[in-house]
Amino acid sequence: MAGEPPVDVVCLGESMVTFLPSRPGRLADVPAFERAIGGAESNVACALAAAGHRTRWVGRVGRDGFGDHLVDTIGSYGVDVTAVDRDPRRPTGVYFRTAADRATDAHEVVYYRAGSAASAMSPATVPYETLADARILHLTGITAALSDDCLALMRALTAPRSGRPLVSFDVNCRPGLWRDGATTAGPVLMELARGSDLVFVGADEAEQAWGLTDPTAIRAALPEPAVLVVKRGAAGAVVHERTGPAGTDTVVDVPAPRVDVVAAVGAGDAFAAGFLSATLRGLDATARLRHGHLLAAAALTVPGDLAEPPRRAHADRLAALAPTAWGTLQLGPGWTGDDQEGRTP
């Protein structure tokens, strides 16, 4: 169609090579690791591309083997990687993690990302034209924590600008990445969220960053975005959407299906991808939340960050279930296959 943007979603941020443990246990005890990729924004780009959308990942990696692996792997999902910059002086970031649930004390993660190529992203090194020719620009709070230059870039991208794409922002509060933890992170993440059009935040993240957990209180503190999605883990998610005059919201609360969890990683990125996919398709708030839950369930039922999403017809069929049937839906490993259905007790 004439005048249509060449891509649906541009995702900007750091992607790293991830080393997944060969078995459970402390990092000190794990004998071997399997190489994978990780990065909130590239995860969203890959999930959206696998779901049939045109996506571009914009990032910066080293001119090294790990950078080659990231670009090749992300590109293999059908993501446009032509705008990825290769830095000859700075390395590609890597990290190691244990198999334990991220929410438990047994979970360990060690990052080797200080001084990474991605930390050199700035308004000077990321041309705006690589970001603006899309329907949606997706960002996360992780990028803002990487360096002062990255924060300057995030501030530039969330500032008012004529003709900008819809700006989607996942708060992704990671206190360990910030100097002075949540004390530093909270005000910056609030500032960036206020400049965005669509905001995702977990209730646990909102408590860390702003001391808030109730969706209504979070909305009161963050009235500017047209759409605010508050994720509550297994309890579901709530969307506040401005549909009338300023201050008038439609509020929709959708429970999450029960999931037989394999690994509790990647669900937040997958949820964002599902919600954005449904947004691009013009679906209503309930369907957007349900598609977010379904892609999150796909990620939760595989070992790594990325999962093959269900075919669109399969996801649409599940998203259209009556409330009672949706409430009894249970999803386990393999549910995304064409011949699989959710179990209802």
C-alpha positions as CSV (number, residue, x, y, z in Angstrom):
1,M,0.0,0.0,0.0
2,A,1.4,3.4,-1.0
3,G,2.8,5.3,2.0
4,E,2.8,2.3,4.3
5,P,6.0,2.1,6.5
6,P,8.5,-0.5,5.3
7,V,8.4,-2.2,8.8
8,D,5.7,-2.7,11.4
9,V,8.0,-2.5,14.5
10,V,11.5,-1.2,15.1
11,C,13.1,-2.5,18.3
12,L,16.2,-0.7,19.7
13,G,18.4,-2.0,22.4
14,E,21.3,-4.3,23.4
15,S,21.4,-7.9,22.5
16,M,23.9,-10.2,24.1
17,V,25.2,-13.8,23.7
18,T,23.7,-15.8,26.5
19,F,25.2,-18.9,28.0
20,L,22.6,-21.3,29.4
21,P,23.6,-24.0,32.0
22,S,23.8,-27.6,31.0
23,R,22.1,-28.5,34.3
24,P,20.7,-26.9,37.5
25,G,23.1,-25.7,40.1
26,R,25.4,-22.8,41.1
27,L,27.5,-21.2,38.4
28,A,30.5,-22.5,40.2
29,D,29.3,-26.0,39.8
30,V,27.8,-26.0,36.2
31,P,30.3,-27.8,34.0
32,A,29.1,-26.6,30.6
33,F,26.9,-24.0,28.9
34,E,25.0,-23.8,25.7
35,R,25.2,-20.6,23.6
36,A,22.0,-18.7,22.9
37,I,21.0,-15.1,22.5
38,G,19.3,-12.7,24.9
39,G,18.1,-9.1,24.8
40,A,14.7,-7.7,25.6
41,E,14.3,-5.7,22.5
42,S,15.7,-8.3,20.1
43,N,13.5,-10.9,21.8
44,V,10.4,-8.8,20.9
45,A,11.6,-8.3,17.3
46,C,12.2,-12.0,16.8
47,A,8.8,-13.0,18.4
48,L,7.0,-10.5,16.2
49,A,8.8,-11.6,13.1
50,A,8.0,-15.2,13.9
51,A,4.3,-14.1,14.2
52,G,4.4,-12.7,10.7
53,H,5.2,-9.0,11.2
54,R,7.9,-7.0,9.5
55,T,10.4,-6.0,12.1
56,R,13.8,-4.4,12.4
57,W,16.3,-4.6,15.2
58,V,18.6,-1.6,15.7
59,G,21.6,-2.2,18.0
60,R,25.3,-2.1,18.2
61,V,27.6,-5.1,18.5
62,G,31.4,-5.7,18.4
63,R,33.2,-6.6,15.2
64,D,33.8,-10.1,16.7
65,G,32.5,-13.6,16.5
66,F,29.8,-13.1,19.2
67,G,28.6,-10.1,17.2
68,D,28.4,-12.2,14.0
69,H,26.4,-14.8,15.9
70,L,23.9,-12.3,17.2
71,V,23.3,-10.7,13.8
72,D,23.1,-14.0,12.0
73,T,20.7,-15.5,14.6
74,I,18.4,-12.6,14.9
75,G,18.3,-12.2,11.2
76,S,17.4,-15.9,10.8
77,Y,14.1,-15.1,12.5
78,G,13.3,-12.8,9.6
79,V,14.2,-9.6,11.4
80,D,15.8,-6.8,9.4
81,V,19.3,-6.4,10.8
82,T,20.8,-4.0,8.2
83,A,20.8,-1.1,10.7
84,V,22.9,-2.9,13.3
85,D,26.3,-1.1,13.7
86,R,29.5,-3.0,14.2
87,D,32.0,-1.4,16.6
88,P,35.7,-2.2,15.9
89,R,36.9,-1.2,19.4
90,R,34.2,-2.4,21.8
91,P,33.1,-6.0,22.4
92,T,29.7,-7.7,22.2
93,G,28.2,-8.2,25.6
94,V,27.8,-11.7,27.0
95,Y,26.2,-13.1,30.2
96,F,25.9,-16.4,32.1
97,R,22.9,-17.5,34.1
98,T,21.7,-20.4,36.2
99,A,18.6,-22.5,35.5
100,A,16.8,-21.4,38.7
101,D,13.8,-19.2,38.5
102,R,14.8,-15.5,38.3
103,A,12.5,-14.7,41.2
104,T,14.3,-17.1,43.6
105,D,17.5,-16.5,45.7
106,A,19.1,-19.4,43.9
107,H,19.2,-17.6,40.6
108,E,22.5,-16.2,39.5
109,V,23.3,-14.1,36.5
110,V,26.7,-12.6,35.6
111,Y,27.0,-9.9,33.0
112,Y,30.1,-9.0,31.0
113,R,28.7,-5.9,29.3
114,A,30.6,-3.0,30.8
115,G,32.0,-1.0,27.9
116,S,30.1,-3.1,25.4
117,A,29.5,-1.9,21.9
118,A,25.8,-1.3,22.8
119,S,26.8,1.1,25.5
120,A,28.1,3.5,22.8
121,M,24.7,4.0,21.3
122,S,23.8,7.7,21.4
123,P,21.8,10.3,19.4
124,A,25.0,10.7,17.3
125,T,25.6,7.0,16.5
126,V,22.0,5.9,15.9
127,P,20.5,7.7,12.9
128,Y,16.8,8.6,13.6
129,E,15.8,7.6,10.0
130,T,16.6,4.0,10.9
131,L,13.9,4.2,13.7
132,A,11.2,6.5,12.3
133,D,10.0,4.6,9.3
134,A,7.8,2.2,11.3
135,R,4.4,2.0,12.8
136,I,5.8,1.3,16.3
137,L,9.1,2.0,17.9
138,H,9.7,-0.3,20.9
139,L,12.1,0.6,23.7
140,T,12.9,-0.6,27.2
141,G,14.4,0.9,30.3
142,I,17.4,-1.4,30.1
143,T,18.9,0.7,27.4
144,A,18.8,3.8,29.6
145,A,20.9,2.1,32.2
146,L,23.8,1.2,29.9
147,S,25.5,4.6,29.7
148,D,25.0,8.3,29.8
149,D,25.0,8.3,26.0
150,C,22.3,5.6,25.9
151,L,20.2,7.6,28.3
152,A,20.5,10.7,26.1
153,L,19.3,8.6,23.2
154,M,16.3,7.3,25.1
155,R,15.4,10.8,26.2
156,A,15.6,12.0,22.6
157,L,13.4,9.1,21.4
158,T,10.7,9.7,24.0
159,A,10.6,13.5,23.6
160,P,7.7,15.0,21.7
161,R,8.4,15.0,18.0
162,S,6.1,15.6,15.0
163,G,5.3,12.5,13.0
164,R,7.1,10.0,15.3
165,P,6.0,6.4,15.4
166,L,3.9,5.1,18.3
167,V,6.5,4.8,21.0
168,S,6.2,1.6,23.1
169,F,8.2,1.4,26.3
170,D,8.7,-1.6,28.5
171,V,9.9,-0.3,31.9
172,N,12.0,-3.4,32.5
173,C,13.4,-2.1,35.9
174,R,16.7,-3.9,36.6
175,P,18.0,-2.1,39.7
176,G,21.4,-4.0,39.4
177,L,22.2,-2.1,36.2
178,W,21.8,1.3,37.8
179,R,24.1,3.3,40.1
180,D,22.3,3.3,43.5
181,G,19.8,0.8,42.2
182,A,16.1,1.7,42.2
183,T,16.8,5.1,43.8
184,T,18.4,6.2,40.5
185,A,16.3,4.1,38.2
186,G,12.9,5.1,39.5
187,P,12.8,8.8,38.4
188,V,14.5,8.1,35.0
189,L,12.1,5.3,34.2
190,M,9.1,7.4,35.2
191,E,10.4,10.3,32.9
192,L,10.8,7.9,29.9
193,A,7.4,6.3,30.5
194,R,5.7,9.6,30.6
195,G,7.1,10.4,27.2
196,S,5.8,7.2,25.6
197,D,2.5,6.3,24.0
198,L,2.2,2.7,25.2
199,V,3.8,1.5,28.5
200,F,4.3,-2.0,29.9
201,V,5.2,-2.4,33.5
202,G,5.1,-5.3,35.9
203,A,3.5,-4.7,39.3
204,D,6.7,-6.0,40.9
205,E,8.8,-3.5,38.8
206,A,6.5,-0.6,39.7
207,E,7.0,-1.5,43.4
208,Q,10.8,-1.5,43.0
209,A,10.9,1.7,41.0
210,W,8.1,3.8,42.4
211,G,6.7,2.0,45.5
212,L,3.4,1.3,43.8
213,T,1.7,-2.0,43.1
214,D,-2.0,-1.3,42.5
215,P,-2.8,-0.7,38.8
216,T,-5.0,2.3,39.6
217,A,-2.3,3.9,41.7
218,I,0.3,3.3,38.9
219,R,-2.1,4.9,36.4
220,A,-2.6,7.9,38.7
221,A,1.2,8.4,38.8
222,L,1.5,7.8,35.1
223,P,-1.4,9.5,33.3
224,E,0.3,10.6,30.1
225,P,0.6,7.4,27.9
226,A,-2.6,6.6,25.9
227,V,-2.2,2.9,27.0
228,L,-0.8,1.5,30.2
229,V,-0.4,-2.2,30.7
230,V,0.3,-3.5,34.2
231,K,1.4,-7.1,34.3
232,R,0.7,-9.1,37.5
233,G,2.4,-12.4,36.7
234,A,0.2,-15.5,37.1
235,A,-2.7,-13.2,38.2
236,G,-3.0,-11.7,34.7
237,A,-2.7,-8.1,33.3
238,V,-4.7,-4.9,33.4
239,V,-4.8,-2.3,30.6
240,H,-5.8,1.3,31.2
241,E,-6.6,2.9,27.8
242,R,-7.6,6.5,27.3
243,T,-10.6,6.4,25.0
244,G,-12.2,9.7,25.8
245,P,-11.2,13.1,27.2
246,A,-8.0,13.4,29.2
247,G,-8.3,11.4,32.3
248,T,-11.0,9.1,31.1
249,D,-9.9,5.5,30.8
250,T,-11.4,2.2,29.7
251,V,-10.0,-0.5,32.1
252,V,-9.8,-4.2,31.1
253,D,-8.5,-6.9,33.4
254,V,-7.7,-10.3,31.8
255,P,-6.5,-13.3,33.9
256,A,-3.5,-15.4,32.6
257,P,-4.0,-19.0,31.6
258,R,-2.4,-21.6,33.8
259,V,1.0,-22.6,32.5
260,D,3.2,-25.6,33.2
261,V,6.4,-23.6,33.4
262,V,9.6,-25.0,32.0
263,A,11.7,-21.8,32.5
264,A,10.6,-18.5,33.9
265,V,12.5,-16.3,31.4
266,G,11.5,-14.3,28.4
267,A,7.8,-14.1,29.3
268,G,7.7,-10.3,29.7
269,D,9.2,-9.8,26.2
270,A,6.9,-12.3,24.7
271,F,3.9,-10.7,26.4
272,A,4.9,-7.3,24.8
273,A,5.3,-9.0,21.4
274,G,1.8,-10.6,21.7
275,F,0.2,-7.3,22.8
276,L,2.0,-5.3,20.0
277,S,1.0,-7.9,17.4
278,A,-2.7,-7.6,18.4
279,T,-2.3,-3.8,18.4
280,L,-1.0,-3.8,14.9
281,R,-4.0,-5.9,13.9
282,G,-6.4,-3.4,15.5
283,L,-7.8,-5.9,18.0
284,D,-9.7,-4.9,21.1
285,A,-8.2,-4.6,24.6
286,T,-9.3,-8.1,25.8
287,A,-7.8,-9.7,22.7
288,R,-4.6,-7.7,23.0
289,L,-4.1,-8.9,26.6
290,R,-5.0,-12.5,25.7
291,H,-2.5,-12.5,22.8
292,G,0.1,-11.2,25.2
293,H,-0.7,-14.0,27.7
294,L,-0.5,-16.6,24.9
295,L,2.9,-15.5,23.7
296,A,4.1,-15.3,27.3
297,A,2.9,-18.9,27.8
298,A,4.9,-20.0,24.7
299,A,8.1,-18.5,26.2
300,L,7.4,-20.1,29.6
301,T,7.0,-23.6,28.2
302,V,10.5,-23.7,26.6
303,P,14.0,-23.6,28.2
304,G,15.3,-20.4,26.6
305,D,14.1,-16.8,26.0
306,L,12.6,-17.3,22.6
307,A,9.8,-19.7,21.6
308,E,8.0,-20.5,18.4
309,P,4.7,-18.7,18.7
310,P,1.4,-20.5,17.9
311,R,0.1,-20.1,14.4
312,R,-2.1,-17.0,14.2
313,A,-5.3,-19.1,13.6
314,H,-4.5,-21.2,16.7
315,A,-3.9,-18.1,18.8
316,D,-7.0,-16.4,17.5
317,R,-9.1,-19.4,18.3
318,L,-7.8,-19.5,21.9
319,A,-8.1,-15.7,22.3
320,A,-11.7,-15.9,21.3
321,L,-12.7,-18.4,24.0
322,A,-15.6,-17.6,26.2
323,P,-14.6,-16.2,29.6
324,T,-15.3,-19.5,31.4
325,A,-13.3,-21.6,28.9
326,W,-10.4,-19.1,29.0
327,G,-10.5,-19.3,32.8
328,T,-9.9,-23.1,32.7
329,L,-7.3,-23.0,30.0
330,Q,-4.0,-24.7,30.9
331,L,-0.9,-24.7,28.6
332,G,2.1,-27.0,28.8
333,P,5.2,-27.8,26.7
334,G,4.3,-28.3,23.0
335,W,1.0,-26.5,23.2
336,T,1.9,-24.1,20.3
337,G,2.0,-27.0,17.8
338,D,-0.9,-27.1,15.3
339,D,-2.2,-30.4,16.7
340,Q,-2.1,-29.3,20.3
341,E,-4.8,-27.6,22.4
342,G,-4.9,-26.2,25.9
343,R,-6.1,-28.6,28.6
344,T,-9.2,-27.7,30.6
345,P,-9.8,-29.7,33.8
